[in-house]
Amino acid sequence: MEYPRMEDKKILCDMLLSQKMITESYNRLANETLTPALRDEFLNLLSDEHKMESEIFDEIHIRGWYPMQMADSSKAQRILEKYQK
């Protein structure tokens, strides 16, 4: 029996969703760990997972599967000013 193959887009989107869940889990674990050494290890893993998430996102975006709009420059400037105070 032959199973249908997943398309690249579905595979990458599934990978991105998985990475988001993994980073959320490592972040929660790092926040709830009592020992500094274990917390540091979770933070190192979290950093690695964020790098992988970013690489997957970049690939999806390059392929045009995650279109993004440029922010209105005046809105962006107002937000910047709000948080620089």
Residue pairs with C-beta under 8 A, 6 or more apart in sequence:
6 14
8 63
9 60
9 63
9 65
12 56
12 59
12 60
12 63
12 65
13 60
13 65
15 56
16 53
16 56
16 57
16 60
19 49
19 52
19 53
19 56
20 53
22 49
22 53
23 46
23 49
23 50
23 53
26 42
26 45
26 46
26 49
27 46
29 42
30 39
30 42
30 43
30 46
33 39
33 42
57 66
60 66
61 68
